[in-house]
Amino acid sequence: MSTKDEYLDKIKQQLGEWQGELDALQAKAAGATDELKSKYEEQAAALKEKLSEGHAKFDELKASADDVWEDLKEEAEEKWTAIQSGLKDSLEKVKSFFS
């Protein structure tokens, strides 16, 4: 595992990428049919919630003291993996609306 700063940089970059994907999907939804917009809105709410969870975890890890980082690494990786999996699945589902 990497250092705390490297790990936080990785999370921050990934959150930024997901936000960019969500923004692009939102732009596509703006020009979609009402039915598609409705499907998008449903899934987008869940996606935004998962992104919020990711940002909250990032903030929690960032605020943790460096001396406890070693103790938090494994737990942080497990939680991040769960958030990452949920976000990827949700993004793929929303992307499928526009395929």
DSSP file (Angstrom, degrees, kcal/mol; ACC not computed):
  #  RESIDUE AA STRUCTURE BP1 BP2  ACC     N-H-->O    O-->H-N    N-H-->O    O-->H-N    TCO  KAPPA ALPHA  PHI   PSI    X-CA   Y-CA   Z-CA
    1    1 A M              0   0    0      0, 0.0     2,-0.0     0, 0.0    73,-0.0   0.000 360.0 360.0 360.0 154.9    0.0    0.0    0.0
    2    2 A S        -     0   0    0      1,-0.2     2,-0.0     2,-0.1     0, 0.0  -0.179 360.0 -77.9 -87.1 179.4    1.1    3.5   -0.6
    3    3 A T     >  -     0   0    0      1,-0.1     4,-2.6    -2,-0.0     5,-0.2  -0.256  48.2-101.6 -72.5 168.4    1.7    6.4    1.8
    4    4 A K  H  > S+     0   0    0      1,-0.2     4,-2.8     2,-0.2     5,-0.2   0.930 122.2  48.6 -58.4 -47.8   -1.3    8.4    3.1
    5    5 A D  H  > S+     0   0    0      1,-0.2     4,-2.3     2,-0.2    -1,-0.2   0.900 112.3  48.3 -62.7 -41.0   -0.7   11.3    0.7
    6    6 A E  H  > S+     0   0    0      2,-0.2     4,-2.1     1,-0.2    -1,-0.2   0.912 112.9  48.8 -64.3 -41.7   -0.4    8.9   -2.3
    7    7 A Y  H  X S+     0   0    0     -4,-2.6     4,-2.2     2,-0.2    -2,-0.2   0.923 111.7  48.3 -64.4 -45.2   -3.5    7.1   -1.3
    8    8 A L  H  X S+     0   0    0     -4,-2.8     4,-2.8     1,-0.2    -1,-0.2   0.884 110.0  52.5 -63.8 -38.7   -5.5   10.3   -0.8
    9    9 A D  H  X S+     0   0    0     -4,-2.3     4,-2.4    -5,-0.2    -1,-0.2   0.907 108.8  50.7 -61.8 -41.6   -4.3   11.6   -4.2
   10   10 A K  H  X S+     0   0    0     -4,-2.1     4,-2.2     2,-0.2    -2,-0.2   0.921 112.8  45.5 -62.3 -44.8   -5.5    8.4   -5.8
   11   11 A I  H  X S+     0   0    0     -4,-2.2     4,-2.7     2,-0.2     5,-0.2   0.927 112.5  50.7 -65.3 -45.4   -8.9    8.7   -4.2
   12   12 A K  H  X S+     0   0    0     -4,-2.8     4,-2.0     1,-0.2    -2,-0.2   0.907 111.3  48.5 -60.2 -43.0   -9.2   12.4   -5.1
   13   13 A Q  H  X S+     0   0    0     -4,-2.4     4,-2.2     2,-0.2    -1,-0.2   0.920 112.1  48.7 -63.4 -44.3   -8.3   11.7   -8.7
   14   14 A Q  H  X S+     0   0    0     -4,-2.2     4,-2.4     1,-0.2    -2,-0.2   0.911 110.2  50.8 -64.9 -42.4  -10.9    8.9   -9.0
   15   15 A L  H  X S+     0   0    0     -4,-2.7     4,-2.3     1,-0.2    -1,-0.2   0.896 110.0  51.2 -61.1 -40.0  -13.6   11.0   -7.4
   16   16 A G  H  X S+     0   0    0     -4,-2.0     4,-2.1    -5,-0.2    -1,-0.2   0.896 109.3  50.0 -63.5 -41.1  -12.9   13.7   -9.9
   17   17 A E  H  X S+     0   0    0     -4,-2.2     4,-2.2     2,-0.2    -2,-0.2   0.926 111.5  48.2 -63.5 -44.9  -13.1   11.2  -12.8
   18   18 A W  H  X S+     0   0    0     -4,-2.4     4,-2.6     1,-0.2    -2,-0.2   0.891 110.0  51.7 -64.5 -39.1  -16.4    9.9  -11.6
   19   19 A Q  H  X S+     0   0    0     -4,-2.3     4,-2.6     1,-0.2    -1,-0.2   0.909 109.2  51.3 -63.4 -40.6  -17.8   13.4  -11.2
   20   20 A G  H  X S+     0   0    0     -4,-2.1     4,-2.2     2,-0.2    -2,-0.2   0.899 110.1  48.7 -62.2 -41.5  -16.7   14.2  -14.8
   21   21 A E  H  X S+     0   0    0     -4,-2.2     4,-2.4     2,-0.2    -2,-0.2   0.913 111.4  49.7 -64.5 -42.4  -18.5   11.1  -16.0
   22   22 A L  H  X S+     0   0    0     -4,-2.6     4,-2.3     1,-0.2    -2,-0.2   0.911 110.1  50.7 -63.1 -42.3  -21.6   12.0  -14.1
   23   23 A D  H  X S+     0   0    0     -4,-2.6     4,-1.9     2,-0.2    -1,-0.2   0.901 110.4  49.7 -61.6 -41.4  -21.5   15.5  -15.5
   24   24 A A  H  X S+     0   0    0     -4,-2.2     4,-1.9     1,-0.2    -2,-0.2   0.900 111.5  48.5 -65.2 -40.7  -21.2   14.1  -19.1
   25   25 A L  H  X S+     0   0    0     -4,-2.4     4,-2.4     1,-0.2    -2,-0.2   0.873 108.3  54.4 -66.7 -36.4  -24.1   11.8  -18.5
   26   26 A Q  H  X S+     0   0    0     -4,-2.3     4,-1.5     2,-0.2    -1,-0.2   0.892 106.6  51.5 -64.2 -39.0  -26.2   14.7  -17.1
   27   27 A A  H  X S+     0   0    0     -4,-1.9     4,-0.7     1,-0.2    -1,-0.2   0.897 110.5  48.8 -64.3 -40.2  -25.5   16.6  -20.3
   28   28 A K  H >< S+     0   0    0     -4,-1.9     3,-1.0     1,-0.2    -2,-0.2   0.905 108.5  54.0 -64.0 -40.6  -26.7   13.7  -22.4
   29   29 A A  H >< S+     0   0    0     -4,-2.4     3,-1.6     1,-0.2    -1,-0.2   0.808  95.3  68.7 -65.1 -29.5  -29.8   13.3  -20.3
   30   30 A A  H 3< S+     0   0    0     -4,-1.5    -1,-0.2     1,-0.3    -2,-0.2   0.832 107.0  38.6 -60.3 -31.9  -30.7   17.0  -20.9
   31   31 A G  T << S+     0   0    0     -3,-1.0    -1,-0.3    -4,-0.7    -2,-0.2   0.252 100.1 104.0-101.5  12.7  -31.4   16.2  -24.5
   32   32 A A  S <  S-     0   0    0     -3,-1.6    -3,-0.1     1,-0.2    66,-0.0  -0.334  79.4 -84.3 -91.3 171.5  -33.0   12.8  -23.9
   33   33 A T     >  -     0   0    0      1,-0.1     4,-2.8    -2,-0.1     5,-0.2  -0.242  42.7-107.0 -66.9 162.3  -36.7   11.7  -24.0
   34   34 A D  H  > S+     0   0    0      1,-0.2     4,-2.2     2,-0.2     5,-0.1   0.888 120.8  52.1 -60.0 -39.6  -38.8   12.2  -20.9
   35   35 A E  H  > S+     0   0    0      2,-0.2     4,-2.0     1,-0.2    -1,-0.2   0.925 111.9  45.1 -63.4 -44.8  -38.8    8.5  -20.2
   36   36 A L  H  > S+     0   0    0      1,-0.2     4,-2.8     2,-0.2    -2,-0.2   0.891 110.8  53.9 -66.9 -39.5  -35.0    8.3  -20.4
   37   37 A K  H  X S+     0   0    0     -4,-2.8     4,-3.0     1,-0.2    -1,-0.2   0.907 107.5  51.7 -59.9 -41.0  -34.6   11.4  -18.3
   38   38 A S  H  X S+     0   0    0     -4,-2.2     4,-1.9     2,-0.2    -2,-0.2   0.923 111.1  46.2 -62.5 -45.6  -36.8    9.8  -15.7
   39   39 A K  H  X S+     0   0    0     -4,-2.0     4,-2.0     1,-0.2     5,-0.2   0.919 113.9  49.7 -61.7 -43.4  -34.6    6.7  -15.6
   40   40 A Y  H  X S+     0   0    0     -4,-2.8     4,-3.5     1,-0.2     5,-0.2   0.940 107.6  53.0 -61.0 -48.4  -31.5    8.8  -15.5
   41   41 A E  H  X S+     0   0    0     -4,-3.0     4,-1.8     1,-0.2    -1,-0.2   0.890 108.2  51.7 -56.2 -42.4  -32.8   10.9  -12.6
   42   42 A E  H  X S+     0   0    0     -4,-1.9     4,-1.1     1,-0.2    -1,-0.2   0.949 117.1  37.3 -58.7 -51.3  -33.5    7.8  -10.6
   43   43 A Q  H  X S+     0   0    0     -4,-2.0     4,-2.5     1,-0.2    -2,-0.2   0.848 110.9  60.5 -72.7 -34.3  -30.1    6.4  -11.0
   44   44 A A  H  X S+     0   0    0     -4,-3.5     4,-2.9     1,-0.2     5,-0.2   0.872 100.6  55.7 -63.2 -36.1  -28.3    9.8  -10.8
   45   45 A A  H  X S+     0   0    0     -4,-1.8     4,-1.8    -5,-0.2    -1,-0.2   0.923 110.0  45.1 -61.8 -43.4  -29.7   10.3   -7.3
   46   46 A A  H  X S+     0   0    0     -4,-1.1     4,-2.2     2,-0.2    -2,-0.2   0.896 113.3  51.1 -65.9 -40.0  -28.1    7.0   -6.2
   47   47 A L  H  X S+     0   0    0     -4,-2.5     4,-2.6     1,-0.2    -2,-0.2   0.922 108.9  50.1 -63.4 -44.6  -24.9    7.9   -8.0
   48   48 A K  H  X S+     0   0    0     -4,-2.9     4,-2.2     1,-0.2    -1,-0.2   0.877 109.4  52.3 -62.8 -37.0  -24.7   11.3   -6.3
   49   49 A E  H  X S+     0   0    0     -4,-1.8     4,-2.2    -5,-0.2    -1,-0.2   0.915 110.4  47.5 -64.5 -42.6  -25.2    9.6   -2.9
   50   50 A K  H  X S+     0   0    0     -4,-2.2     4,-2.2     2,-0.2    -2,-0.2   0.883 110.9  51.1 -67.4 -37.6  -22.4    7.2   -3.6
   51   51 A L  H  X S+     0   0    0     -4,-2.6     4,-2.5     2,-0.2    -1,-0.2   0.900 108.6  52.4 -63.5 -39.3  -20.2   10.1   -4.7
   52   52 A S  H  X S+     0   0    0     -4,-2.2     4,-2.5     2,-0.2    -2,-0.2   0.904 107.6  51.4 -62.4 -41.6  -21.0   11.9   -1.5
   53   53 A E  H  X S+     0   0    0     -4,-2.2     4,-2.5     2,-0.2    -1,-0.2   0.911 109.4  51.2 -60.0 -42.1  -20.0    8.8    0.5
   54   54 A G  H  X S+     0   0    0     -4,-2.2     4,-2.4     1,-0.2    -2,-0.2   0.916 110.6  47.2 -62.3 -43.8  -16.7    8.8   -1.4
   55   55 A H  H  X S+     0   0    0     -4,-2.5     4,-2.7     2,-0.2    -1,-0.2   0.888 111.2  52.0 -65.3 -38.6  -16.1   12.4   -0.6
   56   56 A A  H  X S+     0   0    0     -4,-2.5     4,-2.4     2,-0.2    -2,-0.2   0.917 110.6  47.5 -63.9 -42.5  -17.0   11.8    3.1
   57   57 A K  H  X S+     0   0    0     -4,-2.5     4,-2.7     2,-0.2     5,-0.2   0.910 111.1  51.9 -64.4 -41.6  -14.6    8.9    3.3
   58   58 A F  H  X S+     0   0    0     -4,-2.4     4,-2.8     1,-0.2    -2,-0.2   0.942 110.9  47.4 -58.3 -48.3  -11.9   11.0    1.6
   59   59 A D  H  X S+     0   0    0     -4,-2.7     4,-2.0     1,-0.2    -2,-0.2   0.890 111.5  51.4 -61.7 -39.8  -12.4   13.8    4.1
   60   60 A E  H  X S+     0   0    0     -4,-2.4     4,-0.9     2,-0.2    -1,-0.2   0.925 113.3  44.0 -63.2 -45.1  -12.3   11.4    7.0
   61   61 A L  H >< S+     0   0    0     -4,-2.7     3,-0.5     1,-0.2    -2,-0.2   0.895 111.9  53.1 -67.6 -39.3   -9.1    9.9    5.8
   62   62 A K  H 3< S+     0   0    0     -4,-2.8    -1,-0.2     1,-0.2    -2,-0.2   0.876 109.7  49.1 -63.1 -36.9   -7.6   13.3    5.1
   63   63 A A  H 3< S+     0   0    0     -4,-2.0    -1,-0.2    -5,-0.2    -2,-0.2   0.651  88.5 105.9 -78.2 -15.4   -8.4   14.4    8.7
   64   64 A S  S << S-     0   0    0     -4,-0.9     2,-0.1    -3,-0.5     5,-0.1  -0.357  80.9-104.8 -68.2 145.4   -6.9   11.3   10.3
   65   65 A A    >>  -     0   0    0      1,-0.1     3,-1.4    -2,-0.0     4,-0.6  -0.385  22.4-123.3 -68.7 145.2   -3.6   11.8   12.0
   66   66 A D  G >4 S+     0   0    0      1,-0.3     3,-0.8     2,-0.2     4,-0.5   0.825 109.0  61.2 -58.8 -33.0   -0.6   10.5   10.3
   67   67 A D  G 34 S+     0   0    0      1,-0.2    -1,-0.3     2,-0.1     4,-0.2   0.701 107.2  44.1 -73.0 -17.4    0.4    8.4   13.2
   68   68 A V  G X> S+     0   0    0     -3,-1.4     4,-1.5     1,-0.1     3,-0.5   0.448  86.9  94.4-101.1  -1.2   -2.9    6.4   13.0
   69   69 A W  H <X S+     0   0    0     -3,-0.8     4,-1.7    -4,-0.6     3,-0.3   0.891  79.9  56.7 -56.4 -42.8   -2.7    6.0    9.2
   70   70 A E  H 34 S+     0   0    0     -4,-0.5     4,-0.4     1,-0.2    -1,-0.2   0.874 108.5  47.4 -58.0 -37.7   -1.0    2.6    9.5
   71   71 A D  H <4 S+     0   0    0     -3,-0.5     4,-0.4     1,-0.2    -1,-0.2   0.787 115.0  46.3 -73.9 -27.4   -3.9    1.4   11.6
   72   72 A L  H  X S+     0   0    0     -4,-1.5     4,-3.2    -3,-0.3     5,-0.3   0.645  87.5  88.3 -89.4 -16.9   -6.5    2.8    9.2
   73   73 A K  H  X S+     0   0    0     -4,-1.7     4,-2.6     1,-0.2     5,-0.2   0.899  90.1  43.4 -53.9 -50.9   -5.0    1.6    5.9
   74   74 A E  H  > S+     0   0    0     -4,-0.4     4,-2.2     1,-0.2    -1,-0.2   0.933 117.2  45.5 -64.8 -46.5   -6.7   -1.8    5.7
   75   75 A E  H  > S+     0   0    0     -4,-0.4     4,-2.5     1,-0.2     5,-0.2   0.913 113.3  51.4 -61.9 -42.4  -10.1   -0.6    6.8
   76   76 A A  H  X S+     0   0    0     -4,-3.2     4,-2.8     1,-0.2    -2,-0.2   0.912 109.1  50.0 -62.2 -42.8   -9.8    2.4    4.4
   77   77 A E  H  X S+     0   0    0     -4,-2.6     4,-2.3    -5,-0.3    -1,-0.2   0.906 111.0  49.3 -63.7 -41.9   -9.0    0.1    1.5
   78   78 A E  H  X S+     0   0    0     -4,-2.2     4,-1.8     2,-0.2    -2,-0.2   0.932 114.6  44.0 -63.2 -46.5  -11.9   -2.2    2.2
   79   79 A K  H  X S+     0   0    0     -4,-2.5     4,-2.4     1,-0.2    -2,-0.2   0.906 113.6  50.7 -66.4 -41.3  -14.4    0.7    2.4
   80   80 A W  H  X S+     0   0    0     -4,-2.8     4,-3.0    -5,-0.2    -1,-0.2   0.895 107.9  53.3 -64.4 -39.2  -13.0    2.4   -0.6
   81   81 A T  H  X S+     0   0    0     -4,-2.3     4,-2.3    -5,-0.2    -1,-0.2   0.897 109.9  48.4 -61.9 -40.8  -13.2   -0.8   -2.6
   82   82 A A  H  X S+     0   0    0     -4,-1.8     4,-2.2     2,-0.2    -2,-0.2   0.923 114.0  45.4 -65.8 -44.9  -16.9   -1.1   -1.7
   83   83 A I  H  X S+     0   0    0     -4,-2.4     4,-2.5     1,-0.2    -2,-0.2   0.925 113.3  51.1 -62.8 -44.9  -17.6    2.5   -2.6
   84   84 A Q  H  X S+     0   0    0     -4,-3.0     4,-2.5     1,-0.2    -2,-0.2   0.910 110.0  49.1 -60.0 -45.4  -15.7    2.1   -5.9
   85   85 A S  H  X S+     0   0    0     -4,-2.3     4,-2.4     1,-0.2    -1,-0.2   0.927 112.0  48.2 -62.3 -46.5  -17.6   -1.1   -6.8
   86   86 A G  H  X S+     0   0    0     -4,-2.2     4,-2.2     1,-0.2    -2,-0.2   0.896 112.9  47.9 -62.2 -41.6  -21.0    0.6   -6.2
   87   87 A L  H  X S+     0   0    0     -4,-2.5     4,-2.8     2,-0.2     5,-0.2   0.916 111.0  50.1 -67.0 -43.3  -20.1    3.7   -8.1
   88   88 A K  H  X S+     0   0    0     -4,-2.5     4,-2.5    -5,-0.2     5,-0.2   0.934 111.9  48.2 -60.8 -45.9  -18.8    1.7  -11.1
   89   89 A D  H  X S+     0   0    0     -4,-2.4     4,-2.0     1,-0.2    -1,-0.2   0.922 113.5  47.0 -61.1 -44.9  -21.9   -0.4  -11.2
   90   90 A S  H  X S+     0   0    0     -4,-2.2     4,-2.4     2,-0.2    -2,-0.2   0.906 111.6  50.5 -65.1 -42.2  -24.2    2.6  -11.0
   91   91 A L  H  X S+     0   0    0     -4,-2.8     4,-2.7     1,-0.2    -1,-0.2   0.919 110.2  50.1 -62.2 -43.1  -22.2    4.5  -13.7
   92   92 A E  H  X S+     0   0    0     -4,-2.5     4,-1.8    -5,-0.2    -1,-0.2   0.892 109.7  51.2 -63.2 -39.1  -22.4    1.5  -16.0
   93   93 A K  H  X S+     0   0    0     -4,-2.0     4,-0.7     2,-0.2    -1,-0.2   0.936 112.5  45.2 -63.7 -45.9  -26.1    1.2  -15.5
   94   94 A V  H >X S+     0   0    0     -4,-2.4     3,-1.1     1,-0.2     4,-0.5   0.901 110.6  54.1 -65.5 -40.3  -26.7    4.9  -16.3
   95   95 A K  H >< S+     0   0    0     -4,-2.7     3,-1.4     1,-0.3    -1,-0.2   0.853  99.0  63.7 -61.3 -33.8  -24.4    4.7  -19.3
   96   96 A S  H >< S+     0   0    0     -4,-1.8     3,-1.0     1,-0.3    -1,-0.3   0.764  91.2  65.7 -64.7 -23.5  -26.4    1.8  -20.7
   97   97 A F  H << S+     0   0    0     -3,-1.1    -1,-0.3    -4,-0.7    -2,-0.2   0.800 105.3  43.8 -64.2 -28.1  -29.4    4.2  -20.9
   98   98 A F  T <<        0   0    0     -3,-1.4    -1,-0.2    -4,-0.5    -2,-0.2   0.270 360.0 360.0-104.1   9.8  -27.6    6.1  -23.6
   99   99 A S    <         0   0    0     -3,-1.0    -1,-0.2    -4,-0.2    -2,-0.1   0.444 360.0 360.0 -88.6 360.0  -26.2    3.2  -25.6
